[in-house]
Amino acid sequence: MLSRHIVVVENETLLRDLLAQALEANGFKVTTAANAADAKRAWQATDPDALVVDIELGPGPNGFDFAEYLQRTSPDVG
């Protein structure tokens, strides 16, 4: 069975880790990112099937900014 890959983008460490653990426990491969810049690097390095993105990511671009970037560059992503 091919495992689906998800990137979790969350600036709060505890919540990011909990989301990753829950997804991994359900058979997903997970990469995490703490901000939009890390998410962009993770996206380019892994080519995931989907992303879980927090809206408020601290200083810098927020989750909406990152989602707009993905929509422009990779409209097939969930």
mmCIF file of the N, C-alpha and C atoms, coordinates in Angstrom:
data_MODEL
# 
_entry.id   MODEL 
# 
loop_
_atom_site.group_PDB 
_atom_site.id 
_atom_site.type_symbol 
_atom_site.label_atom_id 
_atom_site.label_alt_id 
_atom_site.label_comp_id 
_atom_site.label_asym_id 
_atom_site.label_entity_id 
_atom_site.label_seq_id 
_atom_site.pdbx_PDB_ins_code 
_atom_site.Cartn_x 
_atom_site.Cartn_y 
_atom_site.Cartn_z 
_atom_site.occupancy 
_atom_site.B_iso_or_equiv 
_atom_site.pdbx_formal_charge 
_atom_site.auth_seq_id 
_atom_site.auth_comp_id 
_atom_site.auth_asym_id 
_atom_site.auth_atom_id 
_atom_site.pdbx_PDB_model_num 
ATOM 1   N N  . MET A 1 1  ? 0.841  -1.184 0.000  1.00 0.00 ? 1  MET A N  1 
ATOM 2   C CA . MET A 1 1  ? 0.000  0.000  0.000  1.00 0.00 ? 1  MET A CA 1 
ATOM 3   C C  . MET A 1 1  ? 0.884  1.245  0.000  1.00 0.00 ? 1  MET A C  1 
ATOM 4   N N  . LEU A 1 2  ? 0.596  2.163  -0.879 1.00 0.00 ? 2  LEU A N  1 
ATOM 5   C CA . LEU A 1 2  ? 1.348  3.410  -0.980 1.00 0.00 ? 2  LEU A CA 1 
ATOM 6   C C  . LEU A 1 2  ? 0.853  4.403  0.063  1.00 0.00 ? 2  LEU A C  1 
ATOM 7   N N  . SER A 1 3  ? 1.749  4.907  0.864  1.00 0.00 ? 3  SER A N  1 
ATOM 8   C CA . SER A 1 3  ? 1.400  5.863  1.905  1.00 0.00 ? 3  SER A CA 1 
ATOM 9   C C  . SER A 1 3  ? 1.289  7.262  1.324  1.00 0.00 ? 3  SER A C  1 
ATOM 10  N N  . ARG A 1 4  ? 0.260  7.976  1.689  1.00 0.00 ? 4  ARG A N  1 
ATOM 11  C CA . ARG A 1 4  ? 0.078  9.369  1.276  1.00 0.00 ? 4  ARG A CA 1 
ATOM 12  C C  . ARG A 1 4  ? 0.949  10.258 2.151  1.00 0.00 ? 4  ARG A C  1 
ATOM 13  N N  . HIS A 1 5  ? 1.466  11.332 1.555  1.00 0.00 ? 5  HIS A N  1 
ATOM 14  C CA . HIS A 1 5  ? 2.371  12.232 2.257  1.00 0.00 ? 5  HIS A CA 1 
ATOM 15  C C  . HIS A 1 5  ? 1.666  13.554 2.520  1.00 0.00 ? 5  HIS A C  1 
ATOM 16  N N  . ILE A 1 6  ? 1.752  14.021 3.769  1.00 0.00 ? 6  ILE A N  1 
ATOM 17  C CA . ILE A 1 6  ? 1.128  15.273 4.192  1.00 0.00 ? 6  ILE A CA 1 
ATOM 18  C C  . ILE A 1 6  ? 2.171  16.162 4.850  1.00 0.00 ? 6  ILE A C  1 
ATOM 19  N N  . VAL A 1 7  ? 2.130  17.455 4.532  1.00 0.00 ? 7  VAL A N  1 
ATOM 20  C CA . VAL A 1 7  ? 2.958  18.437 5.233  1.00 0.00 ? 7  VAL A CA 1 
ATOM 21  C C  . VAL A 1 7  ? 2.065  19.166 6.227  1.00 0.00 ? 7  VAL A C  1 
ATOM 22  N N  . VAL A 1 8  ? 2.473  19.197 7.486  1.00 0.00 ? 8  VAL A N  1 
ATOM 23  C CA . VAL A 1 8  ? 1.762  19.910 8.543  1.00 0.00 ? 8  VAL A CA 1 
ATOM 24  C C  . VAL A 1 8  ? 2.525  21.204 8.818  1.00 0.00 ? 8  VAL A C  1 
ATOM 25  N N  . VAL A 1 9  ? 1.830  22.343 8.651  1.00 0.00 ? 9  VAL A N  1 
ATOM 26  C CA . VAL A 1 9  ? 2.444  23.650 8.856  1.00 0.00 ? 9  VAL A CA 1 
ATOM 27  C C  . VAL A 1 9  ? 1.773  24.300 10.067 1.00 0.00 ? 9  VAL A C  1 
ATOM 28  N N  . GLU A 1 10 ? 2.503  24.370 11.148 1.00 0.00 ? 10 GLU A N  1 
ATOM 29  C CA . GLU A 1 10 ? 1.980  24.891 12.428 1.00 0.00 ? 10 GLU A CA 1 
ATOM 30  C C  . GLU A 1 10 ? 3.141  25.468 13.215 1.00 0.00 ? 10 GLU A C  1 
ATOM 31  N N  . ASN A 1 11 ? 2.995  26.702 13.681 1.00 0.00 ? 11 ASN A N  1 
ATOM 32  C CA . ASN A 1 11 ? 4.091  27.349 14.395 1.00 0.00 ? 11 ASN A CA 1 
ATOM 33  C C  . ASN A 1 11 ? 4.211  26.904 15.851 1.00 0.00 ? 11 ASN A C  1 
ATOM 34  N N  . GLU A 1 12 ? 3.171  26.349 16.425 1.00 0.00 ? 12 GLU A N  1 
ATOM 35  C CA . GLU A 1 12 ? 3.244  25.890 17.814 1.00 0.00 ? 12 GLU A CA 1 
ATOM 36  C C  . GLU A 1 12 ? 3.712  24.430 17.845 1.00 0.00 ? 12 GLU A C  1 
ATOM 37  N N  . THR A 1 13 ? 4.835  24.218 18.498 1.00 0.00 ? 13 THR A N  1 
ATOM 38  C CA . THR A 1 13 ? 5.495  22.919 18.489 1.00 0.00 ? 13 THR A CA 1 
ATOM 39  C C  . THR A 1 13 ? 4.596  21.785 18.982 1.00 0.00 ? 13 THR A C  1 
ATOM 40  N N  . LEU A 1 14 ? 3.928  21.968 20.098 1.00 0.00 ? 14 LEU A N  1 
ATOM 41  C CA . LEU A 1 14 ? 3.108  20.905 20.663 1.00 0.00 ? 14 LEU A CA 1 
ATOM 42  C C  . LEU A 1 14 ? 2.003  20.496 19.698 1.00 0.00 ? 14 LEU A C  1 
ATOM 43  N N  . LEU A 1 15 ? 1.275  21.460 19.169 1.00 0.00 ? 15 LEU A N  1 
ATOM 44  C CA . LEU A 1 15 ? 0.186  21.149 18.251 1.00 0.00 ? 15 LEU A CA 1 
ATOM 45  C C  . LEU A 1 15 ? 0.719  20.510 16.969 1.00 0.00 ? 15 LEU A C  1 
ATOM 46  N N  . ARG A 1 16 ? 1.826  21.021 16.447 1.00 0.00 ? 16 ARG A N  1 
ATOM 47  C CA . ARG A 1 16 ? 2.447  20.454 15.245 1.00 0.00 ? 16 ARG A CA 1 
ATOM 48  C C  . ARG A 1 16 ? 2.805  18.987 15.474 1.00 0.00 ? 16 ARG A C  1 
ATOM 49  N N  . ASP A 1 17 ? 3.415  18.688 16.615 1.00 0.00 ? 17 ASP A N  1 
ATOM 50  C CA . ASP A 1 17 ? 3.803  17.316 16.929 1.00 0.00 ? 17 ASP A CA 1 
ATOM 51  C C  . ASP A 1 17 ? 2.586  16.405 17.119 1.00 0.00 ? 17 ASP A C  1 
ATOM 52  N N  . LEU A 1 18 ? 1.545  16.919 17.776 1.00 0.00 ? 18 LEU A N  1 
ATOM 53  C CA . LEU A 1 18 ? 0.332  16.117 17.981 1.00 0.00 ? 18 LEU A CA 1 
ATOM 54  C C  . LEU A 1 18 ? -0.347 15.793 16.654 1.00 0.00 ? 18 LEU A C  1 
ATOM 55  N N  . LEU A 1 19 ? -0.444 16.783 15.779 1.00 0.00 ? 19 LEU A N  1 
ATOM 56  C CA . LEU A 1 19 ? -1.042 16.539 14.461 1.00 0.00 ? 19 LEU A CA 1 
ATOM 57  C C  . LEU A 1 19 ? -0.232 15.513 13.679 1.00 0.00 ? 19 LEU A C  1 
ATOM 58  N N  . ALA A 1 20 ? 1.085  15.662 13.690 1.00 0.00 ? 20 ALA A N  1 
ATOM 59  C CA . ALA A 1 20 ? 1.953  14.728 12.966 1.00 0.00 ? 20 ALA A CA 1 
ATOM 60  C C  . ALA A 1 20 ? 1.795  13.308 13.517 1.00 0.00 ? 20 ALA A C  1 
ATOM 61  N N  . GLN A 1 21 ? 1.774  13.166 14.837 1.00 0.00 ? 21 GLN A N  1 
ATOM 62  C CA . GLN A 1 21 ? 1.641  11.842 15.447 1.00 0.00 ? 21 GLN A CA 1 
ATOM 63  C C  . GLN A 1 21 ? 0.307  11.195 15.092 1.00 0.00 ? 21 GLN A C  1 
ATOM 64  N N  . ALA A 1 22 ? -0.768 11.984 15.121 1.00 0.00 ? 22 ALA A N  1 
ATOM 65  C CA . ALA A 1 22 ? -2.088 11.449 14.787 1.00 0.00 ? 22 ALA A CA 1 
ATOM 66  C C  . ALA A 1 22 ? -2.149 10.988 13.333 1.00 0.00 ? 22 ALA A C  1 
ATOM 67  N N  . LEU A 1 23 ? -1.594 11.771 12.443 1.00 0.00 ? 23 LEU A N  1 
ATOM 68  C CA . LEU A 1 23 ? -1.590 11.397 11.028 1.00 0.00 ? 23 LEU A CA 1 
ATOM 69  C C  . LEU A 1 23 ? -0.718 10.163 10.781 1.00 0.00 ? 23 LEU A C  1 
ATOM 70  N N  . GLU A 1 24 ? 0.463  10.132 11.396 1.00 0.00 ? 24 GLU A N  1 
ATOM 71  C CA . GLU A 1 24 ? 1.348  8.976  11.245 1.00 0.00 ? 24 GLU A CA 1 
ATOM 72  C C  . GLU A 1 24 ? 0.704  7.702  11.796 1.00 0.00 ? 24 GLU A C  1 
ATOM 73  N N  . ALA A 1 25 ? -0.018 7.829  12.901 1.00 0.00 ? 25 ALA A N  1 
ATOM 74  C CA . ALA A 1 25 ? -0.694 6.679  13.495 1.00 0.00 ? 25 ALA A CA 1 
ATOM 75  C C  . ALA A 1 25 ? -1.774 6.124  12.565 1.00 0.00 ? 25 ALA A C  1 
ATOM 76  N N  . ASN A 1 26 ? -2.229 6.951  11.625 1.00 0.00 ? 26 ASN A N  1 
ATOM 77  C CA . ASN A 1 26 ? -3.246 6.529  10.673 1.00 0.00 ? 26 ASN A CA 1 
ATOM 78  C C  . ASN A 1 26 ? -2.663 6.223  9.291  1.00 0.00 ? 26 ASN A C  1 
ATOM 79  N N  . GLY A 1 27 ? -1.350 6.021  9.237  1.00 0.00 ? 27 GLY A N  1 
ATOM 80  C CA . GLY A 1 27 ? -0.719 5.530  8.029  1.00 0.00 ? 27 GLY A CA 1 
ATOM 81  C C  . GLY A 1 27 ? -0.167 6.565  7.071  1.00 0.00 ? 27 GLY A C  1 
ATOM 82  N N  . PHE A 1 28 ? -0.199 7.825  7.438  1.00 0.00 ? 28 PHE A N  1 
ATOM 83  C CA . PHE A 1 28 ? 0.330  8.866  6.565  1.00 0.00 ? 28 PHE A CA 1 
ATOM 84  C C  . PHE A 1 28 ? 1.809  9.103  6.826  1.00 0.00 ? 28 PHE A C  1 
ATOM 85  N N  . LYS A 1 29 ? 2.532  9.441  5.793  1.00 0.00 ? 29 LYS A N  1 
ATOM 86  C CA . LYS A 1 29 ? 3.898  9.928  5.952  1.00 0.00 ? 29 LYS A CA 1 
ATOM 87  C C  . LYS A 1 29 ? 3.770  11.430 6.181  1.00 0.00 ? 29 LYS A C  1 
ATOM 88  N N  . VAL A 1 30 ? 4.485  11.981 7.158  1.00 0.00 ? 30 VAL A N  1 
ATOM 89  C CA . VAL A 1 30 ? 4.308  13.381 7.540  1.00 0.00 ? 30 VAL A CA 1 
ATOM 90  C C  . VAL A 1 30 ? 5.640  14.112 7.575  1.00 0.00 ? 30 VAL A C  1 
ATOM 91  N N  . THR A 1 31 ? 5.637  15.317 7.020  1.00 0.00 ? 31 THR A N  1 
ATOM 92  C CA . THR A 1 31 ? 6.731  16.260 7.153  1.00 0.00 ? 31 THR A CA 1 
ATOM 93  C C  . THR A 1 31 ? 6.146  17.483 7.840  1.00 0.00 ? 31 THR A C  1 
ATOM 94  N N  . THR A 1 32 ? 6.897  18.081 8.763  1.00 0.00 ? 32 THR A N  1 
ATOM 95  C CA . THR A 1 32 ? 6.381  19.247 9.478  1.00 0.00 ? 32 THR A CA 1 
ATOM 96  C C  . THR A 1 32 ? 7.167  20.501 9.120  1.00 0.00 ? 32 THR A C  1 
ATOM 97  N N  . ALA A 1 33 ? 6.501  21.638 9.301  1.00 0.00 ? 33 ALA A N  1 
ATOM 98  C CA . ALA A 1 33 ? 7.109  22.942 9.069  1.00 0.00 ? 33 ALA A CA 1 
ATOM 99  C C  . ALA A 1 33 ? 6.544  23.922 10.087 1.00 0.00 ? 33 ALA A C  1 
ATOM 100 N N  . ALA A 1 34 ? 7.392  24.851 10.552 1.00 0.00 ? 34 ALA A N  1 
ATOM 101 C CA . ALA A 1 34 ? 6.985  25.795 11.585 1.00 0.00 ? 34 ALA A CA 1 
ATOM 102 C C  . ALA A 1 34 ? 6.516  27.136 11.034 1.00 0.00 ? 34 ALA A C  1 
ATOM 103 N N  . ASN A 1 35 ? 6.787  27.412 9.763  1.00 0.00 ? 35 ASN A N  1 
ATOM 104 C CA . ASN A 1 35 ? 6.388  28.699 9.177  1.00 0.00 ? 35 ASN A CA 1 
ATOM 105 C C  . ASN A 1 35 ? 6.272  28.529 7.668  1.00 0.00 ? 35 ASN A C  1 
ATOM 106 N N  . ALA A 1 36 ? 5.868  29.603 6.981  1.00 0.00 ? 36 ALA A N  1 
ATOM 107 C CA . ALA A 1 36 ? 5.640  29.524 5.537  1.00 0.00 ? 36 ALA A CA 1 
ATOM 108 C C  . ALA A 1 36 ? 6.927  29.237 4.765  1.00 0.00 ? 36 ALA A C  1 
ATOM 109 N N  . ALA A 1 37 ? 8.040  29.798 5.192  1.00 0.00 ? 37 ALA A N  1 
ATOM 110 C CA . ALA A 1 37 ? 9.305  29.561 4.498  1.00 0.00 ? 37 ALA A CA 1 
ATOM 111 C C  . ALA A 1 37 ? 9.713  28.093 4.614  1.00 0.00 ? 37 ALA A C  1 
ATOM 112 N N  . ASP A 1 38 ? 9.589  27.522 5.817  1.00 0.00 ? 38 ASP A N  1 
ATOM 113 C CA . ASP A 1 38 ? 9.885  26.095 6.006  1.00 0.00 ? 38 ASP A CA 1 
ATOM 114 C C  . ASP A 1 38 ? 8.921  25.230 5.200  1.00 0.00 ? 38 ASP A C  1 
ATOM 115 N N  . ALA A 1 39 ? 7.658  25.647 5.153  1.00 0.00 ? 39 ALA A N  1 
ATOM 116 C CA . ALA A 1 39 ? 6.645  24.901 4.404  1.00 0.00 ? 39 ALA A CA 1 
ATOM 117 C C  . ALA A 1 39 ? 6.974  24.878 2.917  1.00 0.00 ? 39 ALA A C  1 
ATOM 118 N N  . LYS A 1 40 ? 7.423  25.998 2.399  1.00 0.00 ? 40 LYS A N  1 
ATOM 119 C CA . LYS A 1 40 ? 7.783  26.065 0.981  1.00 0.00 ? 40 LYS A CA 1 
ATOM 120 C C  . LYS A 1 40 ? 8.944  25.118 0.686  1.00 0.00 ? 40 LYS A C  1 
ATOM 121 N N  . ARG A 1 41 ? 9.931  25.102 1.557  1.00 0.00 ? 41 ARG A N  1 
ATOM 122 C CA . ARG A 1 41 ? 11.069 24.189 1.382  1.00 0.00 ? 41 ARG A CA 1 
ATOM 123 C C  . ARG A 1 41 ? 10.611 22.724 1.476  1.00 0.00 ? 41 ARG A C  1 
ATOM 124 N N  . ALA A 1 42 ? 9.751  22.429 2.448  1.00 0.00 ? 42 ALA A N  1 
ATOM 125 C CA . ALA A 1 42 ? 9.238  21.065 2.614  1.00 0.00 ? 42 ALA A CA 1 
ATOM 126 C C  . ALA A 1 42 ? 8.417  20.656 1.401  1.00 0.00 ? 42 ALA A C  1 
ATOM 127 N N  . TRP A 1 43 ? 7.616  21.567 0.894  1.00 0.00 ? 43 TRP A N  1 
ATOM 128 C CA . TRP A 1 43 ? 6.790  21.309 -0.275 1.00 0.00 ? 43 TRP A CA 1 
ATOM 129 C C  . TRP A 1 43 ? 7.665  20.947 -1.477 1.00 0.00 ? 43 TRP A C  1 
ATOM 130 N N  . GLN A 1 44 ? 8.687  21.737 -1.704 1.00 0.00 ? 44 GLN A N  1 
ATOM 131 C CA . GLN A 1 44 ? 9.556  21.511 -2.850 1.00 0.00 ? 44 GLN A CA 1 
ATOM 132 C C  . GLN A 1 44 ? 10.391 20.232 -2.698 1.00 0.00 ? 44 GLN A C  1 
ATOM 133 N N  . ALA A 1 45 ? 10.755 19.886 -1.483 1.00 0.00 ? 45 ALA A N  1 
ATOM 134 C CA . ALA A 1 45 ? 11.601 18.713 -1.241 1.00 0.00 ? 45 ALA A CA 1 
ATOM 135 C C  . ALA A 1 45 ? 10.823 17.399 -1.257 1.00 0.00 ? 45 ALA A C  1 
ATOM 136 N N  . THR A 1 46 ? 9.524  17.434 -0.950 1.00 0.00 ? 46 THR A N  1 
ATOM 137 C CA . THR A 1 46 ? 8.798  16.185 -0.752 1.00 0.00 ? 46 THR A CA 1 
ATOM 138 C C  . THR A 1 46 ? 7.661  15.935 -1.732 1.00 0.00 ? 46 THR A C  1 
ATOM 139 N N  . ASP A 1 47 ? 7.125  16.963 -2.387 1.00 0.00 ? 47 ASP A N  1 
ATOM 140 C CA . ASP A 1 47 ? 5.982  16.827 -3.297 1.00 0.00 ? 47 ASP A CA 1 
ATOM 141 C C  . ASP A 1 47 ? 4.836  16.059 -2.633 1.00 0.00 ? 47 ASP A C  1 
ATOM 142 N N  . PRO A 1 48 ? 4.275  16.617 -1.545 1.00 0.00 ? 48 PRO A N  1 
ATOM 143 C CA . PRO A 1 48 ? 3.239  15.910 -0.793 1.00 0.00 ? 48 PRO A CA 1 
ATOM 144 C C  . PRO A 1 48 ? 1.895  15.877 -1.521 1.00 0.00 ? 48 PRO A C  1 
ATOM 145 N N  . ASP A 1 49 ? 1.011  15.027 -1.028 1.00 0.00 ? 49 ASP A N  1 
ATOM 146 C CA . ASP A 1 49 ? -0.342 14.904 -1.566 1.00 0.00 ? 49 ASP A CA 1 
ATOM 147 C C  . ASP A 1 49 ? -1.274 15.965 -1.008 1.00 0.00 ? 49 ASP A C  1 
ATOM 148 N N  . ALA A 1 50 ? -1.004 16.417 0.224  1.00 0.00 ? 50 ALA A N  1 
ATOM 149 C CA . ALA A 1 50 ? -1.873 17.393 0.877  1.00 0.00 ? 50 ALA A CA 1 
ATOM 150 C C  . ALA A 1 50 ? -1.100 18.135 1.954  1.00 0.00 ? 50 ALA A C  1 
ATOM 151 N N  . LEU A 1 51 ? -1.683 19.232 2.395  1.00 0.00 ? 51 LEU A N  1 
ATOM 152 C CA . LEU A 1 51 ? -1.111 20.021 3.483  1.00 0.00 ? 51 LEU A CA 1 
ATOM 153 C C  . LEU A 1 51 ? -2.187 20.336 4.506  1.00 0.00 ? 51 LEU A C  1 
ATOM 154 N N  . VAL A 1 52 ? -1.770 20.433 5.762  1.00 0.00 ? 52 VAL A N  1 
ATOM 155 C CA . VAL A 1 52 ? -2.602 20.948 6.844  1.00 0.00 ? 52 VAL A CA 1 
ATOM 156 C C  . VAL A 1 52 ? -1.896 22.218 7.281  1.00 0.00 ? 52 VAL A C  1 
ATOM 157 N N  . VAL A 1 53 ? -2.547 23.370 7.079  1.00 0.00 ? 53 VAL A N  1 
ATOM 158 C CA . VAL A 1 53 ? -1.875 24.652 7.281  1.00 0.00 ? 53 VAL A CA 1 
ATOM 159 C C  . VAL A 1 53 ? -2.626 25.497 8.303  1.00 0.00 ? 53 VAL A C  1 
ATOM 160 N N  . ASP A 1 54 ? -1.914 25.914 9.338  1.00 0.00 ? 54 ASP A N  1 
ATOM 161 C CA . ASP A 1 54 ? -2.442 26.863 10.313 1.00 0.00 ? 54 ASP A CA 1 
ATOM 162 C C  . ASP A 1 54 ? -2.543 28.226 9.643  1.00 0.00 ? 54 ASP A C  1 
ATOM 163 N N  . ILE A 1 55 ? -3.461 29.055 10.066 1.00 0.00 ? 55 ILE A N  1 
ATOM 164 C CA . ILE A 1 55 ? -3.604 30.387 9.482  1.00 0.00 ? 55 ILE A CA 1 
ATOM 165 C C  . ILE A 1 55 ? -2.577 31.344 10.068 1.00 0.00 ? 55 ILE A C  1 
ATOM 166 N N  . GLU A 1 56 ? -2.466 31.390 11.380 1.00 0.00 ? 56 GLU A N  1 
ATOM 167 C CA . GLU A 1 56 ? -1.537 32.311 12.039 1.00 0.00 ? 56 GLU A CA 1 
ATOM 168 C C  . GLU A 1 56 ? -0.215 31.591 12.282 1.00 0.00 ? 56 GLU A C  1 
ATOM 169 N N  . LEU A 1 57 ? 0.812  32.007 11.551 1.00 0.00 ? 57 LEU A N  1 
ATOM 170 C CA . LEU A 1 57 ? 2.115  31.336 11.634 1.00 0.00 ? 57 LEU A CA 1 
ATOM 171 C C  . LEU A 1 57 ? 3.194  32.216 12.248 1.00 0.00 ? 57 LEU A C  1 
ATOM 172 N N  . GLY A 1 58 ? 2.807  33.254 12.967 1.00 0.00 ? 58 GLY A N  1 
ATOM 173 C CA . GLY A 1 58 ? 3.795  34.148 13.574 1.00 0.00 ? 58 GLY A CA 1 
ATOM 174 C C  . GLY A 1 58 ? 4.276  35.180 12.568 1.00 0.00 ? 58 GLY A C  1 
ATOM 175 N N  . PRO A 1 59 ? 5.441  35.765 12.821 1.00 0.00 ? 59 PRO A N  1 
ATOM 176 C CA . PRO A 1 59 ? 5.968  36.801 11.915 1.00 0.00 ? 59 PRO A CA 1 
ATOM 177 C C  . PRO A 1 59 ? 6.181  36.258 10.498 1.00 0.00 ? 59 PRO A C  1 
ATOM 178 N N  . GLY A 1 60 ? 5.914  37.092 9.517  1.00 0.00 ? 60 GLY A N  1 
ATOM 179 C CA . GLY A 1 60 ? 6.088  36.681 8.125  1.00 0.00 ? 60 GLY A CA 1 
ATOM 180 C C  . GLY A 1 60 ? 4.771  36.278 7.505  1.00 0.00 ? 60 GLY A C  1 
ATOM 181 N N  . PRO A 1 61 ? 4.841  35.595 6.364  1.00 0.00 ? 61 PRO A N  1 
ATOM 182 C CA . PRO A 1 61 ? 3.619  35.172 5.671  1.00 0.00 ? 61 PRO A CA 1 
ATOM 183 C C  . PRO A 1 61 ? 2.759  34.263 6.550  1.00 0.00 ? 61 PRO A C  1 
ATOM 184 N N  . ASN A 1 62 ? 1.439  34.397 6.394  1.00 0.00 ? 62 ASN A N  1 
ATOM 185 C CA . ASN A 1 62 ? 0.528  33.549 7.167  1.00 0.00 ? 62 ASN A CA 1 
ATOM 186 C C  . ASN A 1 62 ? 0.069  32.362 6.311  1.00 0.00 ? 62 ASN A C  1 
ATOM 187 N N  . GLY A 1 63 ? -0.812 31.563 6.872  1.00 0.00 ? 63 GLY A N  1 
ATOM 188 C CA . GLY A 1 63 ? -1.299 30.375 6.178  1.00 0.00 ? 63 GLY A CA 1 
ATOM 189 C C  . GLY A 1 63 ? -2.053 30.694 4.903  1.00 0.00 ? 63 GLY A C  1 
ATOM 190 N N  . PHE A 1 64 ? -2.804 31.806 4.892  1.00 0.00 ? 64 PHE A N  1 
ATOM 191 C CA . PHE A 1 64 ? -3.507 32.209 3.677  1.00 0.00 ? 64 PHE A CA 1 
ATOM 192 C C  . PHE A 1 64 ? -2.513 32.567 2.565  1.00 0.00 ? 64 PHE A C  1 
ATOM 193 N N  . ASP A 1 65 ? -1.450 33.275 2.943  1.00 0.00 ? 65 ASP A N  1 
ATOM 194 C CA . ASP A 1 65 ? -0.415 33.623 1.954  1.00 0.00 ? 65 ASP A CA 1 
ATOM 195 C C  . ASP A 1 65 ? 0.184  32.363 1.342  1.00 0.00 ? 65 ASP A C  1 
ATOM 196 N N  . PHE A 1 66 ? 0.485  31.396 2.184  1.00 0.00 ? 66 PHE A N  1 
ATOM 197 C CA . PHE A 1 66 ? 1.079  30.159 1.688  1.00 0.00 ? 66 PHE A CA 1 
ATOM 198 C C  . PHE A 1 66 ? 0.085  29.387 0.819  1.00 0.00 ? 66 PHE A C  1 
ATOM 199 N N  . ALA A 1 67 ? -1.173 29.350 1.225  1.00 0.00 ? 67 ALA A N  1 
ATOM 200 C CA . ALA A 1 67 ? -2.197 28.660 0.433  1.00 0.00 ? 67 ALA A CA 1 
ATOM 201 C C  . ALA A 1 67 ? -2.360 29.314 -0.942 1.00 0.00 ? 67 ALA A C  1 
ATOM 202 N N  . GLU A 1 68 ? -2.300 30.635 -0.998 1.00 0.00 ? 68 GLU A N  1 
ATOM 203 C CA . GLU A 1 68 ? -2.382 31.333 -2.285 1.00 0.00 ? 68 GLU A CA 1 
ATOM 204 C C  . GLU A 1 68 ? -1.186 30.981 -3.171 1.00 0.00 ? 68 GLU A C  1 
ATOM 205 N N  . TYR A 1 69 ? -0.002 30.904 -2.579 1.00 0.00 ? 69 TYR A N  1 
ATOM 206 C CA . TYR A 1 69 ? 1.186  30.498 -3.322 1.00 0.00 ? 69 TYR A CA 1 
ATOM 207 C C  . TYR A 1 69 ? 0.984  29.096 -3.918 1.00 0.00 ? 69 TYR A C  1 
ATOM 208 N N  . LEU A 1 70 ? 0.482  28.170 -3.101 1.00 0.00 ? 70 LEU A N  1 
ATOM 209 C CA . LEU A 1 70 ? 0.254  26.797 -3.585 1.00 0.00 ? 70 LEU A CA 1 
ATOM 210 C C  . LEU A 1 70 ? -0.800 26.756 -4.678 1.00 0.00 ? 70 LEU A C  1 
ATOM 211 N N  . GLN A 1 71 ? -1.839 27.551 -4.516 1.00 0.00 ? 71 GLN A N  1 
ATOM 212 C CA . GLN A 1 71 ? -2.903 27.565 -5.519 1.00 0.00 ? 71 GLN A CA 1 
ATOM 213 C C  . GLN A 1 71 ? -2.358 28.021 -6.877 1.00 0.00 ? 71 GLN A C  1 
ATOM 214 N N  . ARG A 1 72 ? -1.454 28.990 -6.862 1.00 0.00 ? 72 ARG A N  1 
ATOM 215 C CA . ARG A 1 72 ? -0.866 29.485 -8.103 1.00 0.00 ? 72 ARG A CA 1 
ATOM 216 C C  . ARG A 1 72 ? 0.115  28.483 -8.707 1.00 0.00 ? 72 ARG A C  1 
ATOM 217 N N  . THR A 1 73 ? 0.899  27.824 -7.872 1.00 0.00 ? 73 THR A N  1 
ATOM 218 C CA . THR A 1 73 ? 1.981  26.976 -8.377 1.00 0.00 ? 73 THR A CA 1 
ATOM 219 C C  . THR A 1 73 ? 1.599  25.507 -8.501 1.00 0.00 ? 73 THR A C  1 
ATOM 220 N N  . SER A 1 74 ? 0.651  25.037 -7.678 1.00 0.00 ? 74 SER A N  1 
ATOM 221 C CA . SER A 1 74 ? 0.292  23.609 -7.659 1.00 0.00 ? 74 SER A CA 1 
ATOM 222 C C  . SER A 1 74 ? -1.201 23.445 -7.394 1.00 0.00 ? 74 SER A C  1 
ATOM 223 N N  . PRO A 1 75 ? -2.049 23.755 -8.352 1.00 0.00 ? 75 PRO A N  1 
ATOM 224 C CA . PRO A 1 75 ? -3.489 23.734 -8.116 1.00 0.00 ? 75 PRO A CA 1 
ATOM 225 C C  . PRO A 1 75 ? -4.064 22.340 -7.844 1.00 0.00 ? 75 PRO A C  1 
ATOM 226 N N  . ASP A 1 76 ? -3.280 21.289 -8.030 1.00 0.00 ? 76 ASP A N  1 
ATOM 227 C CA . ASP A 1 76 ? -3.775 19.933 -7.804 1.00 0.00 ? 76 ASP A CA 1 
ATOM 228 C C  . ASP A 1 76 ? -3.610 19.450 -6.366 1.00 0.00 ? 76 ASP A C  1 
ATOM 229 N N  . VAL A 1 77 ? -3.088 20.282 -5.491 1.00 0.00 ? 77 VAL A N  1 
ATOM 230 C CA . VAL A 1 77 ? -2.833 19.886 -4.105 1.00 0.00 ? 77 VAL A CA 1 
ATOM 231 C C  . VAL A 1 77 ? -4.059 20.101 -3.235 1.00 0.00 ? 77 VAL A C  1 
ATOM 232 N N  . GLY A 1 78 ? -4.258 19.151 -2.333 1.00 0.00 ? 78 GLY A N  1 
ATOM 233 C CA . GLY A 1 78 ? -5.367 19.251 -1.399 1.00 0.00 ? 78 GLY A CA 1 
ATOM 234 C C  . GLY A 1 78 ? -4.953 19.916 -0.109 1.00 0.00 ? 78 GLY A C  1 
# 
